Amino acid sequence: MKKLLGAAVLGLGLASGTAQADALKMYAGLGVADSTLERSGGSDLSLGTLSAKLGFSIGGILSIEADVGVMSDDSSSIASESVINYQAILGRLGWTFDRTHVYGLAGQARVETDLDLAFGGEGLGSRSETVNVFGAGVSLFGNETTAVNVELRYFDEGDLTSAHIGVRHFFGGFR
């Protein structure tokens, strides 16, 4: 009897896993952003940003993604002389209407700031900290697999803000 019950549970588990696999979609994206770092004394630092992401959409409503980015005040050396680099894990909650996906996002990011480049000093070193990230965005799908997205993010209570535009590709379509 235990073997039969075990086999039934295993069979149901495999069947439900197959049914849920259709609801899980992987996506990858690239983006650019205009970011602003608020500095003490009232002078803000404008930063160009490059970012890449890899995520999983669950049922089209919830997504979990890993996002990495580099920010610099010199557009010719964003990757080589970055003022800030970050790695984030974000959750998205949203809804798709026809070919438009509206979402909010929240998560945490590990942010490393080169204090010499950010504040114009020498010997200040760098600071690495974990901060909260909040934001919202809209994705517009041109076809079943590709979307252009625009989003606004707030890092660490608004000390660092970022307005992103990017492209995401959904493997297997977004629906």
C-alpha positions in Angstrom: 0.0 0.0 0.0 2.9 2.4 0.8 4.5 1.7 -2.6 1.2 2.5 -4.3 0.7 5.7 -2.3 4.3 6.7 -3.0 3.9 6.1 -6.7 0.7 8.1 -6.8 2.2 11.0 -5.0 5.3 10.9 -7.3 3.1 10.7 -10.4 0.9 13.7 -9.2 4.1 15.6 -8.4 5.5 15.0 -11.8 2.2 15.9 -13.5 1.9 19.1 -11.6 5.5 20.0 -12.3 4.8 19.6 -16.0 1.7 21.8 -15.8 3.6 24.5 -13.9 6.6 24.4 -16.3 4.4 26.1 -18.9 3.8 29.0 -16.5 7.5 29.6 -15.8 9.3 31.7 -18.4 12.9 32.7 -18.5 14.0 36.1 -19.8 17.2 38.1 -20.3 17.6 41.8 -20.9 20.0 44.7 -21.4 19.5 48.3 -20.6 20.9 51.8 -20.3 19.9 54.4 -17.7 20.4 57.9 -16.5 21.2 57.8 -12.8 21.7 60.4 -10.2 23.7 60.1 -7.0 22.8 62.7 -4.3 25.9 64.0 -2.6 26.1 66.1 0.6 26.4 69.8 -0.1 23.7 69.8 -2.7 25.6 68.8 -5.8 24.3 65.7 -7.5 26.4 63.5 -9.7 24.8 62.4 -13.0 25.8 58.8 -14.0 25.4 56.8 -17.2 24.5 53.2 -16.5 24.7 49.9 -18.3 22.8 46.9 -16.9 22.0 43.3 -17.7 19.4 41.0 -16.2 18.3 37.4 -16.1 14.9 36.5 -14.6 12.1 34.1 -14.4 8.4 35.0 -14.8 6.0 32.9 -12.8 2.5 32.9 -14.4 3.0 36.3 -15.9 2.3 38.0 -12.6 5.3 37.4 -10.4 9.0 37.6 -11.6 12.3 37.1 -9.8 15.4 38.5 -11.5 19.1 39.0 -11.0 20.3 42.4 -12.2 23.9 43.7 -12.5 25.0 47.2 -13.5 27.8 49.7 -13.7 27.5 53.5 -13.4 30.0 56.2 -14.4 30.2 59.9 -14.9 32.3 59.4 -18.0 30.4 57.8 -20.8 33.6 56.7 -22.6 34.6 54.5 -19.7 31.5 53.3 -18.0 32.7 49.7 -17.6 36.4 50.4 -17.0 36.1 53.3 -14.5 32.8 52.9 -12.8 31.8 55.1 -9.9 29.2 52.6 -8.8 28.6 49.0 -9.5 25.7 46.9 -8.2 24.2 43.4 -8.1 20.5 43.1 -7.2 17.9 40.5 -6.6 14.5 41.9 -7.4 10.9 40.7 -7.2 8.4 42.1 -9.7 4.6 42.1 -9.3 2.6 43.1 -12.3 -0.2 42.5 -14.7 -0.3 42.2 -18.5 -3.0 44.0 -20.5 -2.8 42.9 -24.2 0.8 43.7 -25.0 1.5 46.1 -22.1 2.9 44.9 -18.7 2.8 47.2 -15.8 4.7 46.3 -12.6 6.2 47.3 -9.3 9.5 46.0 -8.1 11.3 45.6 -4.8 14.5 43.9 -3.6 17.9 44.3 -2.4 21.2 45.3 -4.0 24.8 45.1 -3.1 26.2 48.6 -4.1 29.9 49.3 -4.3 30.8 53.0 -4.6 34.3 54.3 -5.5 34.4 57.3 -3.1 37.4 58.9 -4.9 35.5 59.1 -8.2 32.1 59.9 -6.6 33.4 62.7 -4.3 36.5 63.9 -6.1 39.0 63.1 -3.4 42.0 60.9 -3.1 42.6 58.1 -0.6 38.9 57.8 0.3 38.7 54.2 -0.9 35.4 52.5 -1.6 32.2 51.7 0.3 30.2 48.5 -0.1 26.7 48.2 1.3 23.5 46.4 0.9 20.5 48.6 0.2 16.8 48.3 -0.5 15.6 48.9 -4.1 12.1 50.0 -5.0 10.6 51.0 -8.3 8.0 50.7 -11.1 7.9 50.1 -14.8 6.1 49.4 -18.0 7.1 46.8 -20.7 5.7 47.2 -24.2 5.8 43.9 -26.3 6.5 44.3 -30.0 6.0 40.6 -30.5 5.5 37.4 -28.4 9.1 37.3 -27.2 10.6 40.8 -27.1 9.7 43.9 -25.0 11.0 47.4 -24.6 10.8 48.4 -20.9 11.0 51.7 -19.1 11.4 51.8 -15.3 12.3 54.1 -12.4 14.3 52.7 -9.5 15.1 54.1 -6.1 18.2 52.7 -4.3 18.7 53.3 -0.5 15.8 55.7 0.2 16.4 57.8 -2.9 20.1 58.6 -2.5 20.6 56.9 -5.8 17.9 57.0 -8.5 17.9 55.5 -11.9 15.6 55.9 -15.0 16.1 52.8 -17.2 15.2 51.9 -20.7 16.0 48.5 -22.0 15.0 45.4 -24.0 13.9 42.0 -22.6 13.7 38.8 -24.5 11.3 36.1 -23.2 12.3 32.5 -24.1 9.1 30.8 -25.2 7.0 34.0 -25.3 5.5 36.2 -22.6 2.1 34.6 -22.5 
